[in-house]
Amino acid sequence: MTDQHLTRDEPPFLHTTTPEERNRALAILFVSLICMGAGQSVMFAILPSLVRRLGLSEFQGSLPFVVSATIWLFSSGYWGRKSDRWGRKPIMLLGLIAFGISFASFAGIADLGLHGILAVAIAYPLMIAARSLYGIFGSGTSPSAQAYIADRTTRAERTSGVATLNAAFGLGTTIGPGIGSALVVFGLFAPFYFVALVAFASAAAIWRFLPETTAPHIHAAQRKRLKWHDRRIWPFIVFGIGISTAGAVPIQTIGYLFIDVLHYSAKQAPQYTGIGMMAGAAAAIFAQLVVVQRFNLSARTLMRWGGVICILSFALFSIGRQFGPLVFALMINGLGFGMVRPGYAAAASLAVDPHEQGAIAGLTGATSGAGFIFGPMIATGLYRISPSAPYIFGGALMLACYLYALLSPHLKNAGLAAPEAEQIEEAAESQMPNA
């Protein structure tokens, strides 16, 4: 098939499968990605208490995420490109299996450290190593899943499809704290082992039931590799790093805020943190399944209005000193980022050609990793100065992203037109040779 055919509005998949098959594929992906969202929220809800009980600092508690996110920054793009050549399904399987192994290993090592079987000086580096497995291999699931959806949607359906995937992750983050609260009675790490089992079951479901009848792009290696400095996408990369860094601030600090400012005990804090995170995740799901789907908002509209809502949430965080206002701030934050993230991902997807969908999904996924490199370090450092300081920083950063979305020619026209062949060739010529 020629490049001219590949740039048409209707992907070849529309002519090789039925709508029922595509809906079944989306449902399988939706359920599988819930697992990863649940795992993340379980981790963030329990980690502050674990850090306190192990005698670690806030920065040490964030370091496993920083290391994993640093690896993710480079590996996500790699797996995205590989999904263009090997197919989406193998990369999704690899990522889910690695996620399960990483989660179970992290819990097992932390449990040994908590009971004194392993010295903390030994357990802590091993916990970082276990989390790094997720950064190395687990980073392939999200870009390959997004590319799978991009392969199977028209331009008009792209924002809705990407929002649905985000909603799957969001639903997982919503039910994750509930799972944690229910299972923690069997032990602090019981939720970790449960999530790992669900990850393995999800991988089995994808292997057995997920259809992938279209061949990988076998000629992708002969084309120029999509780079972050490609003129079509580098503004999206800058914007993505900004929103991801801001989005990491409340996730990394809210548990400590409940312990240090609201004076909940280390045993109470996971439950209250879980309630707050469930409220934020529920608001994100509402944004992705109701606001995006019902009102059919454009990618740039989601980016702009979502940014405004995020700025408001950070203002509420900075002044809130009671449980109710802080939970409300988490809900507003979830609503805002529930609009910004699918808008951003869909706009970047629409800026490139079909054969580049895995690569662009990998690059946008890498921006999430970048956010968790800078966000935790900045947030925990500012938290030591003042509990309000991280949220003032987050609000200022989101304001900068909002202004950038208004002023950047690429972002203010995001998703309005398909890339022209001449622009694609010009962009390819502008790329530097591979290192």
N, C-alpha and C positions, 0 to 999 in steps of 0.2 A: 504494500500500500504506500502510496507516495505521501510526502509531507503535505501536499495540497489537500489531500483527502483527510489527513489527520487534523487539519486546522478547521474543519467544518464544525458547525454547531452541534451536530449529533454524533456522539462517539460510536465507533463500530459495535460496541456491546449492545446498543439498542436494537441492532438488526440480528443479533445472534441468540438473545435470550428473551424470555417473556417477562412482563411486569411482575408476575407472581414469583418468578425466580429471583428477580432483583429485590423484591420485598423480603423474601426469605433470607437472602444474603444480608440485607441490612439488619434484620431482626437478630440473626446469629451474631453479627458484629456488635450490635447494641448490647446484647446480654453479656458477651465476653468482655467488653470494655468496662462494664459496670464493676467487674472484679478489680481492675487496676485503680479505679477511683476509690473503691472501698478500702483498698490497701493503703492508699495515701492518707486518707482521713483517719484511719485507725492509727497509723504511725504518728501523725501530727498530734492526735488527741492524747496519746499515751507517752510520747517522748519527753515532754517537760517533767513529768513525775519520775520517769526513769532516770533522767539526767540528775535530778535532785538526789535520788536514792543512791546513785553511783558516786555522788560527790563530784560531778563534773560541772564546769562553768557553762553559761549559755552559749559561748562561742564554741566550746568543745562539743556541745550538743548539736550545733549546726554544722560542724565540720563533715560528718558523713554525707550530708546533703550537698555541701559545697564540692567535695571530691567527686561524688557521683555526677553532679551537674556539670562539672568541668569536663569529665569524660563524655557525658551526654552531648556537650557542645560540639564535639568532633565526630562522635560515632553516629549521631542521628542522621546527619547528611550522608554519611557513608552507607548506612542501611537503606536510606531513601533511594539512593542511586542504585543500590543492589536490587531493590524491589523492581526497578524499571527493567532490569536484565534477567533476574531469576524468577520473577513473579511475586505478587503481593503475599500470597498464602504462606510460603516457606518463611518469610521474614516475620510475619505475624506469629507463627508458631514458635520460632526461636525466641522472640521477645517475651511471650507469655510464659514459656517454660523457664527462662532465665529469671523472670520476675518472681515466680513461685520459689525457685531455689534461693534467690537472694533474700526473700522475706523469711523463709523458714530458717536459713542460716543465721540471719541477723538476730532473730528471736532466740535461737538456741544458744548462741554465744553470749548475748546479753543476760540470759537466764543463768548461765554458769558464772558470769561475773557477779551477778546480784547475790548469788548464794555462796560466794567466796571460793568456789571450786577453781575458778580462774582468777588470777589477780587482775584488777582493773587495768593495770598497765599493759597486760597482755590482751585482755578481752576487748579493750577499746580499739586498738588497731585492727583487730580481726573484725569488729563490727563495721569499721570503715571499709575493709576489704569486701565484706559480704554485701554491703550497700553498693559498692562499685560494680558488682556483677550486673546490677540493674542498669547502671549507666553504660556499661559496655554493650550488653546484648538487649536488655529490655527497651532501650531507646528505639528499637526497630519497629515496635508494635504500632505506635501512634502514626508515624509517617506512612507506613505501608497501608494501614487502615484508611487513612485520609485519601491516599492515592487510589485505593480500591474504589472508594466512593466517587472520586473525581473521574475515574474510568467509566463509571456507570451513571453519570448524570449529565444533563445538558447544562449550558451556562446559566440558564434561567433557574435550574434546580440546584445549582452548586451551593449557594448560601444555605438553603434549607437542609441539604444533605450534610454539610459540615456541621451545622448547628445540631443536627440530630446526634452525630458522633460526640460532640461536646456534651450534649445532654446525657448521653450514656455514662460518660465519666462523671458528670455532675450528680447523676442519680446514685452512682457508687459512693461518692463522697457524702451524700445525704444519708444513706443507709449504713455506711461504715461505722460511724460513732454508735449507732444503735446496736450493730453487731458487737462492737467492742464492749458496750455497757452490759449486754446480755451474757457474753461469754467470759468477761473478766472475772466472774464469780468462780470460774474453774481455774483461774490463774491469770496473772498479768499478761502472759504471752499466748494464751489460748486463742485470742482473735487473730494473731499473726499466723498461727498454724492453720486456722480455718481458711483464711484468705489464700494461703499457699495452696491448699487442697482445691479451692475453687478455681485458682489459676490453672492448675493442671487439668481440671475437668473442662475448663473453657478451651484450652488448647486441644483437647481430644475432640470437642464439639466442632471446632474449626477444621481440624484434620478430616473429620468424618463427613461433615454436612455442608461446609462452605463451598459454593460453586465457584470455580475459576476456569472458565472455558476459553478465555482469550489468552493468546500466547504473549509472553513478555516481548518487549521491544528489542528484538534481537540485533537491530542495527544501532542501538543507542550508543554503543561504544565508539562508533565511527563519527558521532556528532561531538560538538564541543561540550565539555562538561559545564553544567550550570554552576556558576560561582556566585558568591554572596555580593560581589561588586558588579555584577551584571546590572546595567543601568535600568533595566525593567524592575528589579526587585530590591536593590539595596535600600531604598527608602522604607520598604516594608520590614527589612531586617532591623534597621535602626528603631523603628516604631515598636517592633516586637520585643526587642531587648528592653526598651523603656517600660512597656506595660507589664512584662514578666517580672522585672525587678521590683516594680511597685506592688504587683500582686503577691510577691513572696513575703512582703513586710508583715501583714496581719497573720498569715499562716505561721510564721516563725515566732511571733511575739505574743500572740493572744493568750497562750497557755501560761506564760510567765506573768502576764498582766493579771490573770485570775489568781495566781498564787501570791504575788507580791503586793498588788494593789487592793484586790478584793479579799485577800487573806484567806483563801480556801487552802485546805491542807493538801499535801501531795497526793493523798488518796482521793480527796473530793474533786480536785481540779480536772482529772480526765473526764468525769461525768459532765461537769459544767462546760468544759471546753467542747466536748462532743455535742452538747445541745446547741451551743453557739455555731459550731461548724455545720451542723445539720440545717440550721436556719439559713445560713449563707448559701449552702449548696442547694437547698430547696428554691431559694430565690433565683439562683443561676439556672436551674431547670425551668422555672417559670419563664425566664427570659428566652431560653432556647427553644422550648416546645410551644410556648404561647405567643410571646411577643414576636419572635422571628417568623414562626410558621403562619400565624394568623394574619399579621399585618404586612407580611411580605416586604419587609424593609430592605433597602439596598445595603451593600457592604459598607459603604462610606457613612450612611446614616447610622448604622449600628456602632461604628467606630467613634463617631462624634458624640452622639447622645449617651452612649455607654461611658465615654470618658467623663462627661459632665457628672453623671451619677457617681462614678468612682471618686471624683474629687470631693463631692459632698460626703461620701462615706468616710474619707480620711479626716475631714473636718470633725465629724461626729466621734471618731476614734480618739482624736486628740483632746477632746473635752469630756468624754464619758468616763465616769468613775463609779458606775453602778452596773449591775448585771444586765438589767433591762435595756438601757441605752446602748451598751456594748453589743448585745445581741442584735438590736436594731441596726447598728452600724454594720455588723457582719451581713445582715440581710441586704442592706443597700449596696454593700460591696459586692456581694454575690450577684445581684441584679445587674450592676454596672459591668463587671467583668464577664457575665453571661452574655452580654451584648457585644462587648469589644472583641473578645477572643474569636468567636465564629466569624464576625465581620472581617477581622484582620486576616484570618486563615483563608476565607473564601476569596477575598480581594487579591491576595497573593497568588492563589491558585488560578484565578481568572487572568492573571497577567502573563502566563506562560502557555506553551503548547501542550497538547495531550501527552507527548512522549517525555515531557519534563515534569509530570505530576509527582512522581516519586521523589525526584530531586528537590522540588520546591517544598514538598511536605517535610522532607528531611531538614531543609534549611529553616523553615518556620518552626519545626520542632526543636531545632538547636537553640532558637531564641529563648525557649522556655528553660533550657538548661543554663543559658547565660544568666537569666534572671535569678536562678537559684545559686549561681556563683556569687553574684554581687549583692543580691537582696539580703541573704542571711548575715553576711559579714557586716554590711552597713547597718542593718536593723539591730543586731545584737550589740554592736558598738555604740550606736546612738541610744539604745535602751539603757545602757549603764549611765549615760548622762542624765536622761529623763525618760520616764515611760511614755511621754507624749512625743518625744523627738522623732522616733521612727515614723510616726504617722504624719507629722508635719513634712518630713522628707518625702513620704509616699504621695501626699497630696500635691506637693510642688512638682514632683516628677510626672504625675498624671496631667497636671496643668500644662507642662512642657510638651507632653505627647499630644494633648488636645490641640494646642497651637500649631504644632508640627503638622497634624492631620489637616488643619485648615489652610496652611500656607504651602505645603509641598505640592507641586503640580501632579506628582504621581498619586499621592494619597487623596487629594481632594477630588480626583477623577477615578477613584478606585472602582474597578469592576464595570465601568460604563461602556467599554469597547473591547473587542477582542484584539489581541496583538496582531499586527499586520506582518506579513512575511518579510517585507523590507526592514521593519523595525527589528525583527528577530535576527535577521542576518547581520544588521548593523551592530546589534548588541553582542552577537557572537564574535564579531571581528574585534570588538573593543575589549574582550577578555584577555587577560594576561596568560602566557603559556603555563601549563601545569608544572608544579614544582617537581 
